[in-house]
Every structure is written in structure tokens, then in C-alpha cells.
Amino acid sequence: RTEFGITEAESERTGYAAYQPGSGYKSTTVETGLEYWLNPAWSVLGRLEAEFYGNEAKNSPLIDEQGSNSTYELSLAVRYQF
């Protein structure tokens, strides 16, 4: 309800239809990562994550009208280990 629900008050302000998702399947997330060591102290990390929404989320006007049935995230980091 917090992420995909729309209260009556929010519906009046935004123009989206009110929506209260039921309980059930929200999403499936798939993630992979890689770490490459530059030397014994420094490394570079990469991560790719994909999230695929279930019916309760997909039926929300936030996803159905403006969003996407999936989201993707890519991150890169540098790490120093001492």
C-alpha cells in the first residue's frame, strides 16, 4: 500500500484513480555483481539489479499509467581495504 496505493485524498490531488492493492506477490528481483581487484588494497565493484513487478503493483495507476513493469539499477563503486 505504501509504494503503490493511492488514497482518496491523493486521488483528488493527482487525478489518478484511487487504488488499494491487496496482499500478495509484489515483485521478483534478480541481481548480479562483480568485483575486480586492482591490487591487494583497491578494487572496483559493479552491480546490476532488475526488479519485475507482480500483478498487485502492475495494476496500480502509478505503474499502469506512468511507470514500467520493471526497474533496473546499475551501480559502480571503488573500494579501499586496509
PyMOL Python script that loads the backbone (N, CA, C, O; Angstrom):
from pymol import cmd

cmd.read_pdbstr("""\
ATOM      1  N   ARG A   1       0.812  -1.192   0.000  1.00  0.00           N
ATOM      2  CA  ARG A   1       0.000   0.000   0.000  1.00  0.00           C
ATOM      3  C   ARG A   1       0.855   1.256   0.000  1.00  0.00           C
ATOM      4  O   ARG A   1       0.497   2.264  -0.608  1.00  0.00           O
ATOM      5  N   THR A   2       1.974   1.187   0.678  1.00  0.00           N
ATOM      6  CA  THR A   2       2.832   2.353   0.793  1.00  0.00           C
ATOM      7  C   THR A   2       3.428   2.744  -0.551  1.00  0.00           C
ATOM      8  O   THR A   2       3.475   3.928  -0.884  1.00  0.00           O
ATOM      9  N   GLU A   3       3.882   1.769  -1.325  1.00  0.00           N
ATOM     10  CA  GLU A   3       4.566   2.075  -2.577  1.00  0.00           C
ATOM     11  C   GLU A   3       3.619   2.270  -3.758  1.00  0.00           C
ATOM     12  O   GLU A   3       3.889   3.094  -4.631  1.00  0.00           O
ATOM     13  N   PHE A   4       2.525   1.532  -3.799  1.00  0.00           N
ATOM     14  CA  PHE A   4       1.685   1.532  -4.996  1.00  0.00           C
ATOM     15  C   PHE A   4       0.243   1.966  -4.760  1.00  0.00           C
ATOM     16  O   PHE A   4      -0.516   2.132  -5.715  1.00  0.00           O
ATOM     17  N   GLY A   5      -0.141   2.151  -3.513  1.00  0.00           N
ATOM     18  CA  GLY A   5      -1.507   2.547  -3.204  1.00  0.00           C
ATOM     19  C   GLY A   5      -1.737   4.037  -3.415  1.00  0.00           C
ATOM     20  O   GLY A   5      -0.807   4.840  -3.346  1.00  0.00           O
ATOM     21  N   ILE A   6      -2.998   4.391  -3.674  1.00  0.00           N
ATOM     22  CA  ILE A   6      -3.397   5.799  -3.839  1.00  0.00           C
ATOM     23  C   ILE A   6      -4.654   6.013  -3.008  1.00  0.00           C
ATOM     24  O   ILE A   6      -5.692   5.407  -3.276  1.00  0.00           O
ATOM     25  N   THR A   7      -4.561   6.871  -2.005  1.00  0.00           N
ATOM     26  CA  THR A   7      -5.720   7.157  -1.161  1.00  0.00           C
ATOM     27  C   THR A   7      -6.705   8.065  -1.904  1.00  0.00           C
ATOM     28  O   THR A   7      -6.383   8.617  -2.956  1.00  0.00           O
ATOM     29  N   GLU A   8      -7.891   8.210  -1.350  1.00  0.00           N
ATOM     30  CA  GLU A   8      -8.903   9.108  -1.943  1.00  0.00           C
ATOM     31  C   GLU A   8      -8.370  10.544  -1.992  1.00  0.00           C
ATOM     32  O   GLU A   8      -8.557  11.239  -2.991  1.00  0.00           O
ATOM     33  N   ALA A   9      -7.711  10.987  -0.922  1.00  0.00           N
ATOM     34  CA  ALA A   9      -7.163  12.348  -0.889  1.00  0.00           C
ATOM     35  C   ALA A   9      -6.087  12.524  -1.957  1.00  0.00           C
ATOM     36  O   ALA A   9      -6.051  13.550  -2.636  1.00  0.00           O
ATOM     37  N   GLU A  10      -5.214  11.535  -2.109  1.00  0.00           N
ATOM     38  CA  GLU A  10      -4.180  11.605  -3.140  1.00  0.00           C
ATOM     39  C   GLU A  10      -4.804  11.566  -4.528  1.00  0.00           C
ATOM     40  O   GLU A  10      -4.310  12.213  -5.452  1.00  0.00           O
ATOM     41  N   SER A  11      -5.877  10.816  -4.676  1.00  0.00           N
ATOM     42  CA  SER A  11      -6.576  10.734  -5.955  1.00  0.00           C
ATOM     43  C   SER A  11      -7.127  12.102  -6.368  1.00  0.00           C
ATOM     44  O   SER A  11      -7.025  12.494  -7.530  1.00  0.00           O
ATOM     45  N   GLU A  12      -7.704  12.811  -5.421  1.00  0.00           N
ATOM     46  CA  GLU A  12      -8.248  14.142  -5.707  1.00  0.00           C
ATOM     47  C   GLU A  12      -7.149  15.124  -6.106  1.00  0.00           C
ATOM     48  O   GLU A  12      -7.349  15.956  -6.992  1.00  0.00           O
ATOM     49  N   ARG A  13      -5.987  15.030  -5.454  1.00  0.00           N
ATOM     50  CA  ARG A  13      -4.882  15.951  -5.745  1.00  0.00           C
ATOM     51  C   ARG A  13      -4.185  15.633  -7.063  1.00  0.00           C
ATOM     52  O   ARG A  13      -3.756  16.546  -7.768  1.00  0.00           O
ATOM     53  N   THR A  14      -4.068  14.357  -7.402  1.00  0.00           N
ATOM     54  CA  THR A  14      -3.247  13.959  -8.546  1.00  0.00           C
ATOM     55  C   THR A  14      -4.031  13.618  -9.808  1.00  0.00           C
ATOM     56  O   THR A  14      -3.489  13.693 -10.911  1.00  0.00           O
ATOM     57  N   GLY A  15      -5.288  13.248  -9.659  1.00  0.00           N
ATOM     58  CA  GLY A  15      -6.067  12.826 -10.819  1.00  0.00           C
ATOM     59  C   GLY A  15      -5.966  11.333 -11.108  1.00  0.00           C
ATOM     60  O   GLY A  15      -6.659  10.832 -11.993  1.00  0.00           O
ATOM     61  N   TYR A  16      -5.123  10.621 -10.386  1.00  0.00           N
ATOM     62  CA  TYR A  16      -5.055   9.166 -10.528  1.00  0.00           C
ATOM     63  C   TYR A  16      -6.241   8.539  -9.803  1.00  0.00           C
ATOM     64  O   TYR A  16      -6.725   9.079  -8.808  1.00  0.00           O
ATOM     65  N   ALA A  17      -6.699   7.420 -10.295  1.00  0.00           N
ATOM     66  CA  ALA A  17      -7.778   6.701  -9.631  1.00  0.00           C
ATOM     67  C   ALA A  17      -7.277   6.151  -8.305  1.00  0.00           C
ATOM     68  O   ALA A  17      -6.121   5.743  -8.191  1.00  0.00           O
ATOM     69  N   ALA A  18      -8.152   6.142  -7.299  1.00  0.00           N
ATOM     70  CA  ALA A  18      -7.786   5.562  -6.004  1.00  0.00           C
ATOM     71  C   ALA A  18      -7.500   4.077  -6.204  1.00  0.00           C
ATOM     72  O   ALA A  18      -8.159   3.407  -6.999  1.00  0.00           O
ATOM     73  N   TYR A  19      -6.523   3.582  -5.484  1.00  0.00           N
ATOM     74  CA  TYR A  19      -6.137   2.179  -5.624  1.00  0.00           C
ATOM     75  C   TYR A  19      -5.586   1.675  -4.310  1.00  0.00           C
ATOM     76  O   TYR A  19      -4.718   2.308  -3.709  1.00  0.00           O
ATOM     77  N   GLN A  20      -6.085   0.541  -3.865  1.00  0.00           N
ATOM     78  CA  GLN A  20      -5.596  -0.099  -2.655  1.00  0.00           C
ATOM     79  C   GLN A  20      -5.225  -1.533  -3.008  1.00  0.00           C
ATOM     80  O   GLN A  20      -6.102  -2.387  -3.136  1.00  0.00           O
ATOM     81  N   PRO A  21      -3.940  -1.802  -3.166  1.00  0.00           N
ATOM     82  CA  PRO A  21      -3.526  -3.157  -3.514  1.00  0.00           C
ATOM     83  C   PRO A  21      -3.810  -4.131  -2.380  1.00  0.00           C
ATOM     84  O   PRO A  21      -3.752  -3.777  -1.202  1.00  0.00           O
ATOM     85  N   GLY A  22      -4.115  -5.349  -2.760  1.00  0.00           N
ATOM     86  CA  GLY A  22      -4.320  -6.398  -1.769  1.00  0.00           C
ATOM     87  C   GLY A  22      -2.995  -7.026  -1.384  1.00  0.00           C
ATOM     88  O   GLY A  22      -1.928  -6.579  -1.805  1.00  0.00           O
ATOM     89  N   SER A  23      -3.082  -8.045  -0.597  1.00  0.00           N
ATOM     90  CA  SER A  23      -1.855  -8.746  -0.225  1.00  0.00           C
ATOM     91  C   SER A  23      -1.464  -9.676  -1.365  1.00  0.00           C
ATOM     92  O   SER A  23      -2.292 -10.043  -2.199  1.00  0.00           O
ATOM     93  N   GLY A  24      -0.229 -10.038  -1.386  1.00  0.00           N
ATOM     94  CA  GLY A  24       0.220 -10.962  -2.416  1.00  0.00           C
ATOM     95  C   GLY A  24       1.593 -10.611  -2.938  1.00  0.00           C
ATOM     96  O   GLY A  24       2.368  -9.906  -2.293  1.00  0.00           O
ATOM     97  N   TYR A  25       1.865 -11.108  -4.089  1.00  0.00           N
ATOM     98  CA  TYR A  25       3.167 -11.029  -4.732  1.00  0.00           C
ATOM     99  C   TYR A  25       3.466  -9.610  -5.184  1.00  0.00           C
ATOM    100  O   TYR A  25       2.706  -9.041  -5.968  1.00  0.00           O
ATOM    101  N   LYS A  26       4.576  -9.019  -4.696  1.00  0.00           N
ATOM    102  CA  LYS A  26       4.973  -7.666  -5.087  1.00  0.00           C
ATOM    103  C   LYS A  26       5.898  -7.683  -6.285  1.00  0.00           C
ATOM    104  O   LYS A  26       5.621  -7.035  -7.295  1.00  0.00           O
ATOM    105  N   SER A  27       7.018  -8.434  -6.181  1.00  0.00           N
ATOM    106  CA  SER A  27       7.998  -8.403  -7.256  1.00  0.00           C
ATOM    107  C   SER A  27       9.017  -9.525  -7.112  1.00  0.00           C
ATOM    108  O   SER A  27       9.115 -10.185  -6.077  1.00  0.00           O
ATOM    109  N   THR A  28       9.764  -9.712  -8.179  1.00  0.00           N
ATOM    110  CA  THR A  28      10.910 -10.612  -8.185  1.00  0.00           C
ATOM    111  C   THR A  28      12.125  -9.774  -8.548  1.00  0.00           C
ATOM    112  O   THR A  28      12.084  -8.973  -9.483  1.00  0.00           O
ATOM    113  N   THR A  29      13.200  -9.964  -7.806  1.00  0.00           N
ATOM    114  CA  THR A  29      14.426  -9.217  -8.057  1.00  0.00           C
ATOM    115  C   THR A  29      15.546 -10.186  -8.414  1.00  0.00           C
ATOM    116  O   THR A  29      15.734 -11.217  -7.769  1.00  0.00           O
ATOM    117  N   VAL A  30      16.284  -9.824  -9.462  1.00  0.00           N
ATOM    118  CA  VAL A  30      17.446 -10.589  -9.891  1.00  0.00           C
ATOM    119  C   VAL A  30      18.635  -9.635  -9.824  1.00  0.00           C
ATOM    120  O   VAL A  30      18.567  -8.501 -10.298  1.00  0.00           O
ATOM    121  N   GLU A  31      19.727 -10.117  -9.225  1.00  0.00           N
ATOM    122  CA  GLU A  31      20.883  -9.248  -9.029  1.00  0.00           C
ATOM    123  C   GLU A  31      22.171 -10.023  -9.305  1.00  0.00           C
ATOM    124  O   GLU A  31      22.278 -11.214  -9.012  1.00  0.00           O
ATOM    125  N   THR A  32      23.131  -9.320  -9.871  1.00  0.00           N
ATOM    126  CA  THR A  32      24.452  -9.904 -10.064  1.00  0.00           C
ATOM    127  C   THR A  32      25.499  -8.831  -9.792  1.00  0.00           C
ATOM    128  O   THR A  32      25.241  -7.636  -9.937  1.00  0.00           O
ATOM    129  N   GLY A  33      26.672  -9.278  -9.401  1.00  0.00           N
ATOM    130  CA  GLY A  33      27.727  -8.326  -9.094  1.00  0.00           C
ATOM    131  C   GLY A  33      29.085  -8.866  -9.492  1.00  0.00           C
ATOM    132  O   GLY A  33      29.260 -10.063  -9.722  1.00  0.00           O
ATOM    133  N   LEU A  34      30.028  -7.966  -9.567  1.00  0.00           N
ATOM    134  CA  LEU A  34      31.379  -8.310  -9.969  1.00  0.00           C
ATOM    135  C   LEU A  34      32.346  -7.433  -9.187  1.00  0.00           C
ATOM    136  O   LEU A  34      32.099  -6.243  -8.990  1.00  0.00           O
ATOM    137  N   GLU A  35      33.449  -8.029  -8.742  1.00  0.00           N
ATOM    138  CA  GLU A  35      34.495  -7.259  -8.080  1.00  0.00           C
ATOM    139  C   GLU A  35      35.813  -7.556  -8.779  1.00  0.00           C
ATOM    140  O   GLU A  35      36.191  -8.714  -8.958  1.00  0.00           O
ATOM    141  N   TYR A  36      36.502  -6.496  -9.170  1.00  0.00           N
ATOM    142  CA  TYR A  36      37.785  -6.629  -9.856  1.00  0.00           C
ATOM    143  C   TYR A  36      38.849  -5.981  -8.982  1.00  0.00           C
ATOM    144  O   TYR A  36      38.772  -4.792  -8.671  1.00  0.00           O
ATOM    145  N   TRP A  37      39.842  -6.771  -8.590  1.00  0.00           N
ATOM    146  CA  TRP A  37      40.918  -6.272  -7.735  1.00  0.00           C
ATOM    147  C   TRP A  37      42.008  -5.638  -8.588  1.00  0.00           C
ATOM    148  O   TRP A  37      42.565  -6.281  -9.478  1.00  0.00           O
ATOM    149  N   LEU A  38      42.306  -4.379  -8.311  1.00  0.00           N
ATOM    150  CA  LEU A  38      43.369  -3.663  -8.995  1.00  0.00           C
ATOM    151  C   LEU A  38      44.731  -3.996  -8.383  1.00  0.00           C
ATOM    152  O   LEU A  38      45.736  -4.085  -9.088  1.00  0.00           O
ATOM    153  N   ASN A  39      44.747  -4.177  -7.069  1.00  0.00           N
ATOM    154  CA  ASN A  39      45.927  -4.599  -6.308  1.00  0.00           C
ATOM    155  C   ASN A  39      45.411  -5.116  -4.968  1.00  0.00           C
ATOM    156  O   ASN A  39      44.194  -5.169  -4.790  1.00  0.00           O
ATOM    157  N   PRO A  40      46.250  -5.496  -4.026  1.00  0.00           N
ATOM    158  CA  PRO A  40      45.742  -6.050  -2.765  1.00  0.00           C
ATOM    159  C   PRO A  40      44.872  -5.106  -1.935  1.00  0.00           C
ATOM    160  O   PRO A  40      44.156  -5.570  -1.048  1.00  0.00           O
ATOM    161  N   ALA A  41      44.910  -3.825  -2.188  1.00  0.00           N
ATOM    162  CA  ALA A  41      44.127  -2.876  -1.390  1.00  0.00           C
ATOM    163  C   ALA A  41      42.940  -2.275  -2.130  1.00  0.00           C
ATOM    164  O   ALA A  41      41.928  -1.969  -1.500  1.00  0.00           O
ATOM    165  N   TRP A  42      43.026  -2.099  -3.420  1.00  0.00           N
ATOM    166  CA  TRP A  42      41.999  -1.406  -4.203  1.00  0.00           C
ATOM    167  C   TRP A  42      41.216  -2.372  -5.092  1.00  0.00           C
ATOM    168  O   TRP A  42      41.779  -3.284  -5.698  1.00  0.00           O
ATOM    169  N   SER A  43      39.903  -2.145  -5.152  1.00  0.00           N
ATOM    170  CA  SER A  43      39.074  -2.932  -6.066  1.00  0.00           C
ATOM    171  C   SER A  43      37.953  -2.054  -6.628  1.00  0.00           C
ATOM    172  O   SER A  43      37.611  -1.017  -6.060  1.00  0.00           O
ATOM    173  N   VAL A  44      37.402  -2.486  -7.736  1.00  0.00           N
ATOM    174  CA  VAL A  44      36.263  -1.830  -8.371  1.00  0.00           C
ATOM    175  C   VAL A  44      35.111  -2.822  -8.336  1.00  0.00           C
ATOM    176  O   VAL A  44      35.279  -3.990  -8.687  1.00  0.00           O
ATOM    177  N   LEU A  45      33.940  -2.355  -7.911  1.00  0.00           N
ATOM    178  CA  LEU A  45      32.771  -3.215  -7.807  1.00  0.00           C
ATOM    179  C   LEU A  45      31.684  -2.724  -8.752  1.00  0.00           C
ATOM    180  O   LEU A  45      31.504  -1.519  -8.927  1.00  0.00           O
ATOM    181  N   GLY A  46      30.972  -3.645  -9.350  1.00  0.00           N
ATOM    182  CA  GLY A  46      29.829  -3.324 -10.191  1.00  0.00           C
ATOM    183  C   GLY A  46      28.651  -4.203  -9.810  1.00  0.00           C
ATOM    184  O   GLY A  46      28.832  -5.358  -9.424  1.00  0.00           O
ATOM    185  N   ARG A  47      27.448  -3.664  -9.917  1.00  0.00           N
ATOM    186  CA  ARG A  47      26.242  -4.408  -9.561  1.00  0.00           C
ATOM    187  C   ARG A  47      25.126  -4.036 -10.531  1.00  0.00           C
ATOM    188  O   ARG A  47      24.937  -2.863 -10.853  1.00  0.00           O
ATOM    189  N   LEU A  48      24.396  -5.036 -10.988  1.00  0.00           N
ATOM    190  CA  LEU A  48      23.227  -4.833 -11.849  1.00  0.00           C
ATOM    191  C   LEU A  48      22.047  -5.534 -11.197  1.00  0.00           C
ATOM    192  O   LEU A  48      22.130  -6.708 -10.836  1.00  0.00           O
ATOM    193  N   GLU A  49      20.944  -4.804 -11.049  1.00  0.00           N
ATOM    194  CA  GLU A  49      19.746  -5.344 -10.419  1.00  0.00           C
ATOM    195  C   GLU A  49      18.539  -5.084 -11.311  1.00  0.00           C
ATOM    196  O   GLU A  49      18.383  -3.987 -11.847  1.00  0.00           O
ATOM    197  N   ALA A  50      17.695  -6.082 -11.469  1.00  0.00           N
ATOM    198  CA  ALA A  50      16.449  -5.941 -12.219  1.00  0.00           C
ATOM    199  C   ALA A  50      15.300  -6.386 -11.318  1.00  0.00           C
ATOM    200  O   ALA A  50      15.367  -7.451 -10.704  1.00  0.00           O
ATOM    201  N   GLU A  51      14.252  -5.576 -11.237  1.00  0.00           N
ATOM    202  CA  GLU A  51      13.072  -5.899 -10.436  1.00  0.00           C
ATOM    203  C   GLU A  51      11.862  -5.955 -11.366  1.00  0.00           C
ATOM    204  O   GLU A  51      11.606  -5.019 -12.123  1.00  0.00           O
ATOM    205  N   PHE A  52      11.125  -7.057 -11.303  1.00  0.00           N
ATOM    206  CA  PHE A  52       9.946  -7.274 -12.142  1.00  0.00           C
ATOM    207  C   PHE A  52       8.720  -7.323 -11.237  1.00  0.00           C
ATOM    208  O   PHE A  52       8.631  -8.175 -10.353  1.00  0.00           O
ATOM    209  N   TYR A  53       7.770  -6.406 -11.459  1.00  0.00           N
ATOM    210  CA  TYR A  53       6.614  -6.268 -10.582  1.00  0.00           C
ATOM    211  C   TYR A  53       5.543  -7.312 -10.859  1.00  0.00           C
ATOM    212  O   TYR A  53       5.341  -7.733 -11.998  1.00  0.00           O
ATOM    213  N   GLY A  54       4.855  -7.725  -9.781  1.00  0.00           N
ATOM    214  CA  GLY A  54       3.724  -8.638  -9.867  1.00  0.00           C
ATOM    215  C   GLY A  54       2.434  -7.880 -10.150  1.00  0.00           C
ATOM    216  O   GLY A  54       2.451  -6.660 -10.311  1.00  0.00           O
ATOM    217  N   ASN A  55       1.317  -8.600 -10.212  1.00  0.00           N
ATOM    218  CA  ASN A  55       0.036  -8.006 -10.593  1.00  0.00           C
ATOM    219  C   ASN A  55      -0.448  -6.916  -9.657  1.00  0.00           C
ATOM    220  O   ASN A  55      -1.001  -5.920 -10.123  1.00  0.00           O
ATOM    221  N   GLU A  56      -0.258  -7.070  -8.343  1.00  0.00           N
ATOM    222  CA  GLU A  56      -0.727  -6.035  -7.417  1.00  0.00           C
ATOM    223  C   GLU A  56      -0.044  -4.701  -7.702  1.00  0.00           C
ATOM    224  O   GLU A  56      -0.687  -3.653  -7.633  1.00  0.00           O
ATOM    225  N   ALA A  57       1.218  -4.724  -8.015  1.00  0.00           N
ATOM    226  CA  ALA A  57       1.940  -3.490  -8.344  1.00  0.00           C
ATOM    227  C   ALA A  57       1.595  -3.022  -9.751  1.00  0.00           C
ATOM    228  O   ALA A  57       1.378  -1.829  -9.966  1.00  0.00           O
ATOM    229  N   LYS A  58       1.540  -3.939 -10.713  1.00  0.00           N
ATOM    230  CA  LYS A  58       1.257  -3.558 -12.105  1.00  0.00           C
ATOM    231  C   LYS A  58      -0.120  -2.937 -12.269  1.00  0.00           C
ATOM    232  O   LYS A  58      -0.324  -2.106 -13.154  1.00  0.00           O
ATOM    233  N   ASN A  59      -1.073  -3.333 -11.421  1.00  0.00           N
ATOM    234  CA  ASN A  59      -2.431  -2.805 -11.534  1.00  0.00           C
ATOM    235  C   ASN A  59      -2.583  -1.408 -10.946  1.00  0.00           C
ATOM    236  O   ASN A  59      -3.615  -0.766 -11.143  1.00  0.00           O
ATOM    237  N   SER A  60      -1.580  -0.933 -10.236  1.00  0.00           N
ATOM    238  CA  SER A  60      -1.629   0.408  -9.673  1.00  0.00           C
ATOM    239  C   SER A  60      -1.555   1.437 -10.798  1.00  0.00           C
ATOM    240  O   SER A  60      -0.777   1.263 -11.736  1.00  0.00           O
ATOM    241  N   PRO A  61      -2.350   2.506 -10.724  1.00  0.00           N
ATOM    242  CA  PRO A  61      -2.251   3.564 -11.739  1.00  0.00           C
ATOM    243  C   PRO A  61      -0.854   4.177 -11.826  1.00  0.00           C
ATOM    244  O   PRO A  61      -0.468   4.677 -12.883  1.00  0.00           O
ATOM    245  N   LEU A  62      -0.102   4.146 -10.749  1.00  0.00           N
ATOM    246  CA  LEU A  62       1.256   4.688 -10.785  1.00  0.00           C
ATOM    247  C   LEU A  62       2.131   3.905 -11.752  1.00  0.00           C
ATOM    248  O   LEU A  62       2.969   4.492 -12.437  1.00  0.00           O
ATOM    249  N   ILE A  63       1.952   2.606 -11.819  1.00  0.00           N
ATOM    250  CA  ILE A  63       2.720   1.758 -12.732  1.00  0.00           C
ATOM    251  C   ILE A  63       2.020   1.667 -14.079  1.00  0.00           C
ATOM    252  O   ILE A  63       2.656   1.811 -15.123  1.00  0.00           O
ATOM    253  N   ASP A  64       0.731   1.432 -14.060  1.00  0.00           N
ATOM    254  CA  ASP A  64      -0.024   1.212 -15.284  1.00  0.00           C
ATOM    255  C   ASP A  64      -0.018   2.432 -16.209  1.00  0.00           C
ATOM    256  O   ASP A  64       0.105   2.284 -17.424  1.00  0.00           O
ATOM    257  N   GLU A  65      -0.150   3.630 -15.645  1.00  0.00           N
ATOM    258  CA  GLU A  65      -0.261   4.836 -16.468  1.00  0.00           C
ATOM    259  C   GLU A  65       1.068   5.566 -16.671  1.00  0.00           C
ATOM    260  O   GLU A  65       1.293   6.139 -17.737  1.00  0.00           O
ATOM    261  N   GLN A  66       1.933   5.556 -15.691  1.00  0.00           N
ATOM    262  CA  GLN A  66       3.151   6.359 -15.763  1.00  0.00           C
ATOM    263  C   GLN A  66       4.451   5.571 -15.626  1.00  0.00           C
ATOM    264  O   GLN A  66       5.519   6.068 -15.984  1.00  0.00           O
ATOM    265  N   GLY A  67       4.368   4.359 -15.116  1.00  0.00           N
ATOM    266  CA  GLY A  67       5.587   3.631 -14.789  1.00  0.00           C
ATOM    267  C   GLY A  67       5.928   2.551 -15.784  1.00  0.00           C
ATOM    268  O   GLY A  67       5.547   2.598 -16.954  1.00  0.00           O
ATOM    269  N   SER A  68       6.645   1.595 -15.292  1.00  0.00           N
ATOM    270  CA  SER A  68       7.109   0.467 -16.082  1.00  0.00           C
ATOM    271  C   SER A  68       6.904  -0.802 -15.265  1.00  0.00           C
ATOM    272  O   SER A  68       6.908  -0.748 -14.035  1.00  0.00           O
ATOM    273  N   ASN A  69       6.727  -1.937 -15.923  1.00  0.00           N
ATOM    274  CA  ASN A  69       6.540  -3.206 -15.235  1.00  0.00           C
ATOM    275  C   ASN A  69       7.823  -3.728 -14.614  1.00  0.00           C
ATOM    276  O   ASN A  69       7.815  -4.758 -13.939  1.00  0.00           O
ATOM    277  N   SER A  70       8.923  -3.025 -14.840  1.00  0.00           N
ATOM    278  CA  SER A  70      10.199  -3.444 -14.280  1.00  0.00           C
ATOM    279  C   SER A  70      11.088  -2.223 -14.073  1.00  0.00           C
ATOM    280  O   SER A  70      10.898  -1.181 -14.701  1.00  0.00           O
ATOM    281  N   THR A  71      12.057  -2.373 -13.180  1.00  0.00           N
ATOM    282  CA  THR A  71      13.044  -1.323 -12.963  1.00  0.00           C
ATOM    283  C   THR A  71      14.431  -1.949 -12.978  1.00  0.00           C
ATOM    284  O   THR A  71      14.600  -3.130 -12.675  1.00  0.00           O
ATOM    285  N   TYR A  72      15.416  -1.141 -13.334  1.00  0.00           N
ATOM    286  CA  TYR A  72      16.793  -1.609 -13.437  1.00  0.00           C
ATOM    287  C   TYR A  72      17.695  -0.627 -12.708  1.00  0.00           C
ATOM    288  O   TYR A  72      17.468   0.583 -12.725  1.00  0.00           O
ATOM    289  N   GLU A  73      18.714  -1.166 -12.072  1.00  0.00           N
ATOM    290  CA  GLU A  73      19.650  -0.332 -11.336  1.00  0.00           C
ATOM    291  C   GLU A  73      21.066  -0.829 -11.592  1.00  0.00           C
ATOM    292  O   GLU A  73      21.340  -2.026 -11.499  1.00  0.00           O
ATOM    293  N   LEU A  74      21.950   0.083 -11.911  1.00  0.00           N
ATOM    294  CA  LEU A  74      23.351  -0.218 -12.137  1.00  0.00           C
ATOM    295  C   LEU A  74      24.158   0.645 -11.184  1.00  0.00           C
ATOM    296  O   LEU A  74      23.927   1.850 -11.083  1.00  0.00           O
ATOM    297  N   SER A  75      25.101   0.034 -10.488  1.00  0.00           N
ATOM    298  CA  SER A  75      25.945   0.822  -9.593  1.00  0.00           C
ATOM    299  C   SER A  75      27.405   0.398  -9.742  1.00  0.00           C
ATOM    300  O   SER A  75      27.721  -0.760 -10.016  1.00  0.00           O
ATOM    301  N   LEU A  76      28.261   1.365  -9.554  1.00  0.00           N
ATOM    302  CA  LEU A  76      29.708   1.148  -9.594  1.00  0.00           C
ATOM    303  C   LEU A  76      30.305   1.757  -8.336  1.00  0.00           C
ATOM    304  O   LEU A  76      29.842   2.794  -7.860  1.00  0.00           O
ATOM    305  N   ALA A  77      31.323   1.118  -7.805  1.00  0.00           N
ATOM    306  CA  ALA A  77      31.968   1.625  -6.603  1.00  0.00           C
ATOM    307  C   ALA A  77      33.443   1.298  -6.635  1.00  0.00           C
ATOM    308  O   ALA A  77      33.885   0.360  -7.300  1.00  0.00           O
ATOM    309  N   VAL A  78      34.190   2.096  -5.897  1.00  0.00           N
ATOM    310  CA  VAL A  78      35.619   1.846  -5.708  1.00  0.00           C
ATOM    311  C   VAL A  78      35.805   1.579  -4.220  1.00  0.00           C
ATOM    312  O   VAL A  78      35.278   2.299  -3.373  1.00  0.00           O
ATOM    313  N   ARG A  79      36.569   0.525  -3.919  1.00  0.00           N
ATOM    314  CA  ARG A  79      36.772   0.177  -2.516  1.00  0.00           C
ATOM    315  C   ARG A  79      38.259   0.105  -2.193  1.00  0.00           C
ATOM    316  O   ARG A  79      39.066  -0.427  -2.956  1.00  0.00           O
ATOM    317  N   TYR A  80      38.585   0.661  -1.031  1.00  0.00           N
ATOM    318  CA  TYR A  80      39.942   0.561  -0.496  1.00  0.00           C
ATOM    319  C   TYR A  80      39.865  -0.268   0.771  1.00  0.00           C
ATOM    320  O   TYR A  80      39.078   0.033   1.668  1.00  0.00           O
ATOM    321  N   GLN A  81      40.668  -1.297   0.846  1.00  0.00           N
ATOM    322  CA  GLN A  81      40.681  -2.184   2.003  1.00  0.00           C
ATOM    323  C   GLN A  81      42.001  -2.011   2.747  1.00  0.00           C
ATOM    324  O   GLN A  81      43.074  -2.142   2.158  1.00  0.00           O
ATOM    325  N   PHE A  82      41.920  -1.719   4.027  1.00  0.00           N
ATOM    326  CA  PHE A  82      43.153  -1.545   4.807  1.00  0.00           C
ATOM    327  C   PHE A  82      43.150  -2.430   6.026  1.00  0.00           C
ATOM    328  O   PHE A  82      44.106  -2.417   6.801  1.00  0.00           O
TER     329      PHE A  82
END
""", "prot")
cmd.dss("prot")
cmd.show_as("cartoon", "prot")
cmd.util.cbc("prot")
cmd.orient("prot")
